[in-house]
Every structure is written in structure tokens, then in C-alpha cells.
Amino acid sequence: MHAALLWLIFALVLAGSEALTGHLFLVMLGGGALAASLTSWLTDWPVWANGAVFLVVSVLLLVLVRPPLKRRLTPAGLPRLGIEALQGKTALVLERVARDEGQVKLDGQVWTARPLNDGEVYEPGEPVTVMQIDGATAVVFRSSL
């Protein structure tokens, strides 16, 4: 019964620590520890077997329960941040954009740019759409505006 109490305390500490992270990782480990606690209390298995129960249940929870739970708890309308927020925005070509050169104005800032397709060239004044950010370079494509 002593091992069951230790597993239970471990489960509670992990579940309580989840409040600090919010990633649903520690609570899944807490579920594994709770399963090990119940196994220890109900059976006379050695400690290594309880550890195996902890490991198997934790992995199953992380793989099968955590992803759909995170999707369900994450609001759909969260604003995109950082470089994700720039993808899909329209920029204005300031300097000729070709394979190894070019600048665009994006959200009031000047960015180094290159075309999505190497053979394309965009002239100053053309609107382009930011397809992705590659380091400090905006990868752009001709806008359909």
C-alpha cells in the first residue's frame, strides 16, 4: 500500500503542475501515475511492473487523448502571431524582386524578398502576396488584386 500512496502523490503533483504549463502534458503523465497507483493498490505486482503501467498508460494518453483534447480546448478563432500572421498578407514591391534580390514593404516594414518561383520577377509598385517567411526573407507571389 505504501507504493500506491507514493504513486498517488506523484499523480497529484503532476496534475497540479499542469496548472503552470497548460500544455496537457503533465496531466497525461498524472493519469499514468494514477493508473500505476491503482495497480499498486489492487495487485501485488513489483514496483517495476507499476512503472511499466505508468509508462504504457502515459504514452497511450499522450498519443490518443491529448491531441483531440487540445483541439477541443483550443478556440478556433485564435489570432495568428509572429511570422504566421504575415503569411497571406499583401506587400508592395519597393525594389525589383528576382531570385537573389528585392525588397517589399510589409505591414510598414521593409523586408528582403524573393519570388516563390525562381524564374519570376516583380517590378516596383506591384502588389504581391506573402506566401511564407524564410528567415528574414519574405517569399512572395504575384497578387491577384
N, CA and C atoms as a LAMMPS dump frame, in Angstrom:
ITEM: TIMESTEP
0
ITEM: NUMBER OF ATOMS
435
ITEM: BOX BOUNDS ff ff ff
-5.0000000000000000e+02 5.0000000000000000e+02
-5.0000000000000000e+02 5.0000000000000000e+02
-5.0000000000000000e+02 5.0000000000000000e+02
ITEM: ATOMS id mol type element x y z
1 1 1 N 0.825 -1.191 0
2 1 2 C 0 0 0
3 1 3 C 0.868 1.253 0
4 2 1 N 2.08 1.147 0.492
5 2 2 C 2.97 2.298 0.559
6 2 3 C 3.3 2.816 -0.836
7 3 1 N 3.57 1.923 -1.79
8 3 2 C 3.886 2.326 -3.162
9 3 3 C 2.677 2.988 -3.814
10 4 1 N 1.481 2.506 -3.499
11 4 2 C 0.27 3.099 -4.067
12 4 3 C 0.124 4.548 -3.627
13 5 1 N 0.459 4.827 -2.386
14 5 2 C 0.376 6.197 -1.88
15 5 3 C 1.403 7.094 -2.563
16 6 1 N 2.605 6.579 -2.789
17 6 2 C 3.628 7.361 -3.485
18 6 3 C 3.212 7.662 -4.929
19 7 1 N 2.643 6.677 -5.615
20 7 2 C 2.163 6.906 -6.98
21 7 3 C 1.031 7.93 -6.988
22 8 1 N 0.162 7.859 -5.987
23 8 2 C -0.945 8.813 -5.898
24 8 3 C -0.431 10.236 -5.677
25 9 1 N 0.542 10.387 -4.795
26 9 2 C 1.142 11.71 -4.557
27 9 3 C 1.804 12.214 -5.836
28 10 1 N 2.509 11.328 -6.528
29 10 2 C 3.153 11.686 -7.791
30 10 3 C 2.108 12.15 -8.815
31 11 1 N 0.975 11.437 -8.881
32 11 2 C -0.102 11.807 -9.807
33 11 3 C -0.657 13.185 -9.472
34 12 1 N -0.854 13.458 -8.195
35 12 2 C -1.389 14.755 -7.777
36 12 3 C -0.407 15.887 -8.053
37 13 1 N 0.876 15.639 -7.833
38 13 2 C 1.897 16.66 -8.114
39 13 3 C 1.937 16.957 -9.611
40 14 1 N 1.892 15.927 -10.435
41 14 2 C 1.902 16.136 -11.885
42 14 3 C 0.659 16.886 -12.351
43 15 1 N -0.497 16.485 -11.85
44 15 2 C -1.736 17.156 -12.25
45 15 3 C -1.743 18.606 -11.77
46 16 1 N -1.239 18.848 -10.567
47 16 2 C -1.157 20.218 -10.062
48 16 3 C -0.163 21.06 -10.837
49 17 1 N 0.925 20.454 -11.263
50 17 2 C 1.937 21.178 -12.041
51 17 3 C 1.419 21.562 -13.419
52 18 1 N 0.439 20.844 -13.895
53 18 2 C -0.153 21.161 -15.198
54 18 3 C -0.727 22.573 -15.21
55 19 1 N -1.155 23.054 -14.068
56 19 2 C -1.697 24.413 -13.986
57 19 3 C -0.65 25.455 -14.367
58 20 1 N 0.625 25.124 -14.224
59 20 2 C 1.692 26.06 -14.571
60 20 3 C 2.01 26.051 -16.061
61 21 1 N 1.711 24.956 -16.747
62 21 2 C 2.084 24.859 -18.157
63 21 3 C 0.901 24.996 -19.106
64 22 1 N -0.18 24.309 -18.831
65 22 2 C -1.342 24.363 -19.703
66 22 3 C -1.182 23.633 -21.021
67 23 1 N -0.214 22.727 -21.125
68 23 2 C 0.024 22.008 -22.378
69 23 3 C -0.603 20.618 -22.387
70 24 1 N -1.264 20.241 -21.317
71 24 2 C -1.896 18.926 -21.178
72 24 3 C -0.905 17.773 -21.244
73 25 1 N 0.361 18.057 -20.969
74 25 2 C 1.378 17.007 -20.976
75 25 3 C 1.481 16.38 -19.586
76 26 1 N 1.648 17.218 -18.587
77 26 2 C 1.838 16.699 -17.232
78 26 3 C 0.588 16.007 -16.697
79 27 1 N -0.584 16.475 -17.105
80 27 2 C -1.805 15.823 -16.634
81 27 3 C -1.931 14.417 -17.237
82 28 1 N -1.4 14.217 -18.444
83 28 2 C -1.4 12.875 -19.037
84 28 3 C -0.447 11.954 -18.264
85 29 1 N 0.699 12.502 -17.875
86 29 2 C 1.612 11.718 -17.031
87 29 3 C 0.968 11.446 -15.675
88 30 1 N 0.212 12.423 -15.185
89 30 2 C -0.517 12.224 -13.93
90 30 3 C -1.525 11.094 -14.046
91 31 1 N -2.163 10.978 -15.204
92 31 2 C -3.082 9.864 -15.439
93 31 3 C -2.357 8.529 -15.409
94 32 1 N -1.155 8.504 -15.97
95 32 2 C -0.349 7.284 -15.917
96 32 3 C 0.047 6.938 -14.495
97 33 1 N 0.397 7.958 -13.711
98 33 2 C 0.758 7.724 -12.308
99 33 3 C -0.453 7.263 -11.507
100 34 1 N -1.628 7.799 -11.827
101 34 2 C -2.846 7.36 -11.148
102 34 3 C -3.146 5.897 -11.477
103 35 1 N -2.94 5.507 -12.729
104 35 2 C -3.134 4.104 -13.116
105 35 3 C -2.138 3.206 -12.387
106 36 1 N -0.898 3.667 -12.25
107 36 2 C 0.107 2.889 -11.515
108 36 3 C -0.27 2.788 -10.045
109 37 1 N -0.835 3.859 -9.493
110 37 2 C -1.27 3.843 -8.093
111 37 3 C -2.384 2.821 -7.886
112 38 1 N -3.356 2.833 -8.797
113 38 2 C -4.451 1.865 -8.685
114 38 3 C -3.947 0.437 -8.852
115 39 1 N -3.034 0.236 -9.784
116 39 2 C -2.456 -1.092 -9.997
117 39 3 C -1.701 -1.552 -8.754
118 40 1 N -0.964 -0.65 -8.16
119 40 2 C -0.197 -0.988 -6.96
120 40 3 C -1.123 -1.326 -5.792
121 41 1 N -2.239 -0.614 -5.706
122 41 2 C -3.176 -0.823 -4.604
123 41 3 C -3.974 -2.113 -4.789
124 42 1 N -4.33 -2.439 -6.053
125 42 2 C -5.183 -3.596 -6.31
126 42 3 C -4.421 -4.9 -6.504
127 43 1 N -3.154 -4.816 -6.865
128 43 2 C -2.384 -6.03 -7.136
129 43 3 C -1.152 -6.072 -6.244
130 44 1 N -0.457 -7.17 -6.335
131 44 2 C 0.77 -7.336 -5.562
132 44 3 C 1.97 -7.364 -6.507
133 45 1 N 1.875 -6.588 -7.595
134 45 2 C 2.94 -6.562 -8.586
135 45 3 C 4.158 -5.827 -8.05
136 46 1 N 5.342 -6.16 -8.567
137 46 2 C 6.554 -5.44 -8.132
138 46 3 C 6.546 -3.993 -8.656
139 47 1 N 7.423 -3.196 -8.105
140 47 2 C 7.479 -1.767 -8.447
141 47 3 C 7.771 -1.565 -9.935
142 48 1 N 8.622 -2.412 -10.513
143 48 2 C 8.935 -2.239 -11.933
144 48 3 C 7.696 -2.439 -12.797
145 49 1 N 6.783 -3.33 -12.381
146 49 2 C 5.543 -3.552 -13.135
147 49 3 C 4.643 -2.323 -13.042
148 50 1 N 4.612 -1.698 -11.864
149 50 2 C 3.845 -0.458 -11.718
150 50 3 C 4.446 0.647 -12.591
151 51 1 N 5.764 0.66 -12.67
152 51 2 C 6.43 1.623 -13.548
153 51 3 C 6.075 1.382 -15.007
154 52 1 N 5.967 0.109 -15.377
155 52 2 C 5.58 -0.226 -16.75
156 52 3 C 4.141 0.216 -17.028
157 53 1 N 3.264 0.044 -16.043
158 53 2 C 1.88 0.517 -16.186
159 53 3 C 1.874 2.032 -16.37
160 54 1 N 2.663 2.728 -15.554
161 54 2 C 2.786 4.186 -15.679
162 54 3 C 3.227 4.574 -17.088
163 55 1 N 4.252 3.909 -17.584
164 55 2 C 4.798 4.228 -18.899
165 55 3 C 3.781 3.971 -20.01
166 56 1 N 3.163 2.804 -19.996
167 56 2 C 2.224 2.44 -21.058
168 56 3 C 0.997 3.35 -21.046
169 57 1 N 0.419 3.569 -19.875
170 57 2 C -0.78 4.412 -19.792
171 57 3 C -0.447 5.853 -20.163
172 58 1 N 0.701 6.351 -19.72
173 58 2 C 1.099 7.723 -20.063
174 58 3 C 1.257 7.892 -21.567
175 59 1 N 1.929 6.948 -22.208
176 59 2 C 2.125 7.035 -23.659
177 59 3 C 0.784 6.962 -24.381
178 60 1 N -0.086 6.059 -23.95
179 60 2 C -1.403 5.956 -24.58
180 60 3 C -2.199 7.249 -24.424
181 61 1 N -2.157 7.836 -23.243
182 61 2 C -2.863 9.1 -23.03
183 61 3 C -2.276 10.213 -23.894
184 62 1 N -0.952 10.262 -23.983
185 62 2 C -0.304 11.305 -24.782
186 62 3 C -0.617 11.16 -26.268
187 63 1 N -0.706 9.93 -26.732
188 63 2 C -0.917 9.692 -28.162
189 63 3 C -2.398 9.728 -28.542
190 64 1 N -3.255 9.158 -27.71
191 64 2 C -4.657 9.007 -28.083
192 64 3 C -5.59 10.074 -27.521
193 65 1 N -5.301 10.596 -26.345
194 65 2 C -6.231 11.522 -25.694
195 65 3 C -5.813 12.982 -25.849
196 66 1 N -4.529 13.262 -25.701
197 66 2 C -4.067 14.652 -25.695
198 66 3 C -4.365 15.41 -26.99
199 67 1 N -4.062 14.865 -28.19
200 67 2 C -4.319 15.647 -29.411
201 67 3 C -5.782 16.068 -29.598
202 68 1 N -6.76 15.141 -29.487
203 68 2 C -8.138 15.608 -29.662
204 68 3 C -8.593 16.544 -28.538
205 69 1 N -8.076 16.332 -27.348
206 69 2 C -8.434 17.207 -26.235
207 69 3 C -7.892 18.613 -26.454
208 70 1 N -6.66 18.711 -26.956
209 70 2 C -6.091 20.032 -27.261
210 70 3 C -6.89 20.728 -28.355
211 71 1 N -7.291 19.984 -29.377
212 71 2 C -8.093 20.585 -30.454
213 71 3 C -9.418 21.102 -29.911
214 72 1 N -10.012 20.337 -29.032
215 72 2 C -11.314 20.721 -28.49
216 72 3 C -11.21 21.93 -27.564
217 73 1 N -10.124 22.044 -26.831
218 73 2 C -9.968 23.133 -25.869
219 73 3 C -9.368 24.397 -26.473
220 74 1 N -8.821 24.312 -27.689
221 74 2 C -8.225 25.483 -28.326
222 74 3 C -9.288 26.203 -29.138
223 75 1 N -9.539 27.475 -28.839
224 75 2 C -10.541 28.226 -29.604
225 75 3 C -10.141 28.328 -31.074
226 76 1 N -11.118 28.198 -31.954
227 76 2 C -10.847 28.2 -33.39
228 76 3 C -10.417 29.564 -33.903
229 77 1 N -10.864 30.62 -33.287
230 77 2 C -10.587 31.953 -33.803
231 77 3 C -9.376 32.627 -33.199
232 78 1 N -8.399 31.868 -32.742
233 78 2 C -7.209 32.485 -32.161
234 78 3 C -6.456 33.275 -33.222
235 79 1 N -6.016 34.476 -32.882
236 79 2 C -5.247 35.244 -33.862
237 79 3 C -3.88 34.616 -34.096
238 80 1 N -3.43 34.676 -35.348
239 80 2 C -2.1 34.168 -35.662
240 80 3 C -1.083 35.198 -35.201
241 81 1 N 0.046 34.723 -34.714
242 81 2 C 1.08 35.605 -34.188
243 81 3 C 2.387 35.391 -34.929
244 82 1 N 3.293 36.361 -34.819
245 82 2 C 4.631 36.241 -35.387
246 82 3 C 4.593 36.124 -36.893
247 83 1 N 5.451 35.258 -37.416
248 83 2 C 5.542 35.128 -38.872
249 83 3 C 4.285 34.509 -39.467
250 84 1 N 3.545 33.738 -38.682
251 84 2 C 2.293 33.172 -39.185
252 84 3 C 1.307 34.272 -39.54
253 85 1 N 1.336 35.38 -38.79
254 85 2 C 0.416 36.483 -39.046
255 85 3 C 0.74 37.193 -40.357
256 86 1 N 1.969 37.086 -40.841
257 86 2 C 2.37 37.766 -42.074
258 86 3 C 2.015 36.967 -43.323
259 87 1 N 1.871 35.672 -43.184
260 87 2 C 1.559 34.827 -44.337
261 87 3 C 0.171 35.172 -44.869
262 88 1 N 0.098 35.367 -46.179
263 88 2 C -1.169 35.703 -46.802
264 88 3 C -1.424 37.196 -46.919
265 89 1 N -0.586 38.017 -46.313
266 89 2 C -0.757 39.468 -46.394
267 89 3 C -0.221 39.99 -47.719
268 90 1 N -0.737 41.148 -48.101
269 90 2 C -0.282 41.796 -49.327
270 90 3 C 0.848 42.754 -49.001
271 91 1 N 1.875 42.742 -49.835
272 91 2 C 3.022 43.639 -49.685
273 91 3 C 3.197 44.401 -50.995
274 92 1 N 3.932 45.494 -50.928
275 92 2 C 4.202 46.31 -52.105
276 92 3 C 5.68 46.205 -52.448
277 93 1 N 5.988 45.909 -53.701
278 93 2 C 7.38 45.774 -54.132
279 93 3 C 8.029 47.157 -54.141
280 94 1 N 9.147 47.3 -53.42
281 94 2 C 9.901 48.555 -53.391
282 94 3 C 11.065 48.514 -54.372
283 95 1 N 11.787 47.411 -54.368
284 95 2 C 12.899 47.199 -55.298
285 95 3 C 12.628 45.903 -56.045
286 96 1 N 13.027 45.857 -57.286
287 96 2 C 12.793 44.702 -58.156
288 96 3 C 13.063 43.391 -57.401
289 97 1 N 12.064 42.516 -57.398
290 97 2 C 12.187 41.221 -56.725
291 97 3 C 12.492 40.165 -57.776
292 98 1 N 13.651 39.573 -57.65
293 98 2 C 14.071 38.475 -58.518
294 98 3 C 14.671 37.4 -57.622
295 99 1 N 15.295 36.419 -58.218
296 99 2 C 15.803 35.264 -57.472
297 99 3 C 16.709 35.646 -56.303
298 100 1 N 17.647 36.568 -56.515
299 100 2 C 18.623 36.903 -55.473
300 100 3 C 18.549 38.35 -55.017
301 101 1 N 17.456 39.042 -55.302
302 101 2 C 17.382 40.453 -54.933
303 101 3 C 15.937 40.857 -54.724
304 102 1 N 15.762 41.978 -54.034
305 102 2 C 14.438 42.558 -53.932
306 102 3 C 14.045 42.933 -52.524
307 103 1 N 13.143 43.919 -52.46
308 103 2 C 12.6 44.361 -51.18
309 103 3 C 11.118 44.664 -51.352
310 104 1 N 10.371 44.385 -50.291
311 104 2 C 8.95 44.703 -50.266
312 104 3 C 8.634 45.434 -48.973
313 105 1 N 7.522 46.179 -49.001
314 105 2 C 7.042 46.828 -47.783
315 105 3 C 5.866 46.005 -47.286
316 106 1 N 6.005 45.499 -46.08
317 106 2 C 5.022 44.602 -45.489
318 106 3 C 4.68 45.106 -44.101
319 107 1 N 3.432 45.458 -43.886
320 107 2 C 2.986 45.988 -42.59
321 107 3 C 3.849 47.15 -42.118
322 108 1 N 4.227 48.024 -43.037
323 108 2 C 5.001 49.208 -42.683
324 108 3 C 6.488 48.964 -42.508
325 109 1 N 6.942 47.752 -42.718
326 109 2 C 8.36 47.429 -42.576
327 109 3 C 8.919 46.956 -43.912
328 110 1 N 10.192 47.246 -44.127
329 110 2 C 10.86 46.811 -45.356
330 110 3 C 11.47 45.431 -45.118
331 111 1 N 11.153 44.51 -46.006
332 111 2 C 11.634 43.133 -45.916
333 111 3 C 12.419 42.782 -47.172
334 112 1 N 13.458 41.993 -47.005
335 112 2 C 14.115 41.372 -48.146
336 112 3 C 13.122 40.365 -48.713
337 113 1 N 13.08 40.248 -50.029
338 113 2 C 12.09 39.358 -50.633
339 113 3 C 12.693 38.574 -51.785
340 114 1 N 12.063 37.445 -52.059
341 114 2 C 12.397 36.651 -53.237
342 114 3 C 11.1 36.025 -53.732
343 115 1 N 11.016 35.751 -55.033
344 115 2 C 9.78 35.165 -55.567
345 115 3 C 9.643 33.693 -55.172
346 116 1 N 8.414 33.244 -55.106
347 116 2 C 8.141 31.841 -54.797
348 116 3 C 8.716 30.941 -55.893
349 117 1 N 8.545 31.353 -57.136
350 117 2 C 9.099 30.617 -58.279
351 117 3 C 10.324 31.366 -58.773
352 118 1 N 11.465 30.695 -58.841
353 118 2 C 12.738 31.35 -59.157
354 118 3 C 12.726 32.163 -60.448
355 119 1 N 11.988 31.765 -61.443
356 119 2 C 12.014 32.451 -62.728
357 119 3 C 11.208 33.74 -62.773
358 120 1 N 10.402 34.009 -61.758
359 120 2 C 9.538 35.185 -61.785
360 120 3 C 10.276 36.428 -61.326
361 121 1 N 9.826 37.579 -61.838
362 121 2 C 10.39 38.88 -61.476
363 121 3 C 9.221 39.823 -61.229
364 122 1 N 9.293 40.589 -60.141
365 122 2 C 8.259 41.564 -59.818
366 122 3 C 8.89 42.943 -59.787
367 123 1 N 8.233 43.888 -60.431
368 123 2 C 8.76 45.243 -60.555
369 123 3 C 8.229 46.131 -59.432
370 124 1 N 8.941 47.241 -59.124
371 124 2 C 8.491 48.173 -58.083
372 124 3 C 7.065 48.654 -58.348
373 125 1 N 6.291 48.731 -57.269
374 125 2 C 4.902 49.169 -57.352
375 125 3 C 3.909 48.035 -57.478
376 126 1 N 4.369 46.837 -57.778
377 126 2 C 3.467 45.689 -57.922
378 126 3 C 3.047 45.17 -56.553
379 127 1 N 1.764 44.831 -56.393
380 127 2 C 1.35 44.169 -55.154
381 127 3 C 1.679 42.677 -55.236
382 128 1 N 2.173 42.139 -54.146
383 128 2 C 2.483 40.708 -54.065
384 128 3 C 1.898 40.154 -52.772
385 129 1 N 1.702 38.865 -52.741
386 129 2 C 1.195 38.191 -51.548
387 129 3 C 2.323 37.415 -50.902
388 130 1 N 2.446 37.542 -49.593
389 130 2 C 3.478 36.816 -48.849
390 130 3 C 3.003 35.381 -48.664
391 131 1 N 3.754 34.453 -49.215
392 131 2 C 3.406 33.037 -49.124
393 131 3 C 3.996 32.397 -47.872
394 132 1 N 5.216 32.811 -47.518
395 132 2 C 5.878 32.301 -46.317
396 132 3 C 7.011 33.235 -45.958
397 133 1 N 7.531 33.053 -44.758
398 133 2 C 8.705 33.789 -44.307
399 133 3 C 9.82 32.772 -44.151
400 134 1 N 10.933 33.024 -44.824
401 134 2 C 12.091 32.133 -44.777
402 134 3 C 13.229 32.898 -44.119
403 135 1 N 13.388 32.723 -42.812
404 135 2 C 14.38 33.505 -42.061
405 135 3 C 13.93 34.946 -42.013
406 136 1 N 14.716 35.847 -42.615
407 136 2 C 14.353 37.265 -42.668
408 136 3 C 13.93 37.659 -44.077
409 137 1 N 13.536 36.689 -44.877
410 137 2 C 13.155 36.946 -46.261
411 137 3 C 11.698 36.56 -46.48
412 138 1 N 10.951 37.478 -47.081
413 138 2 C 9.567 37.195 -47.437
414 138 3 C 9.55 36.509 -48.799
415 139 1 N 8.926 35.366 -48.866
416 139 2 C 8.77 34.647 -50.131
417 139 3 C 7.408 35.061 -50.685
418 140 1 N 7.414 35.7 -51.871
419 140 2 C 6.202 36.338 -52.373
420 140 3 C 5.751 35.753 -53.707
421 141 1 N 4.483 36.003 -54.015
422 141 2 C 3.866 35.552 -55.256
423 141 3 C 2.978 36.683 -55.753
424 142 1 N 2.808 36.797 -57.05
425 142 2 C 2.015 37.881 -57.633
426 142 3 C 0.595 37.855 -57.07
427 143 1 N 0.136 39.013 -56.601
428 143 2 C -1.225 39.128 -56.071
429 143 3 C -2.231 39.086 -57.201
430 144 1 N -3.409 38.621 -56.877
431 144 2 C -4.472 38.577 -57.879
432 144 3 C -5.354 39.814 -57.775
433 145 1 N -4.859 40.877 -57.14
434 145 2 C -5.646 42.109 -56.986
435 145 3 C -5.81 42.83 -58.289
